[in-house]
Amino acid sequence: GQDDGTIRLWDLAQLGEITPVAFGEGHNIYGLAFGTYAVDRKRKRAEYLLAAAGQDGIVRTLTATLSNTNGGQWSFQQTKVEFPHGGAVIGLRFSPRCDLLGCTRVGGMVRLFNPTTGENIRELARGGGSVEWLAFHPQQPWCLTAHKNAQVARIWNTSTAELLCELKGHTG
């Protein structure tokens, strides 16, 4: 993601750049995340959801389709789902089943969204400085957030928004 609103992607199997996707000026991209959407093995086609967000505080999604019938052709289509986050978004992550999209932002907010509808499912944190990072547990309904200014990592129950524990003592 770039400051000019362009997303550049590379196909590692073919070691080549895919045609860039452009949102345009004013859409500085700070965070990107891919989530599995659907796989059709008969048609040799896979669809992914690509989430992009940045300084304007709006998370936008695109469907990214890989058709393997002609050696692997990618196509991108912006969805109509946009969800405002209320401040510059610095981190995005899909849950393992892609039923949640976690967003972190400057100001300490962590929100979980339904990635296909944009519905705000729950808020995990508010305040306490920037939330620099978010990761989901592969099997449990938990996520971990890293809070730089508070020098703490927190583990949350994503089903209830309950703070399960704090890991203190970090220096950054």
PyMOL commands that set and color helices and strands:
alter all, ss='L'
color gray80, all
select helices_A, chain A and resi 68-70
alter helices_A, ss='H'
color red, helices_A
select strands_A, chain A and resi 6-11+16-22+29-40+45-54+58-67+73-84+89-94+101-105+110-113+120-125+131-136+142-147+152-157+163-168
alter strands_A, ss='S'
color yellow, strands_A
deselect
rebuild
show_as cartoon
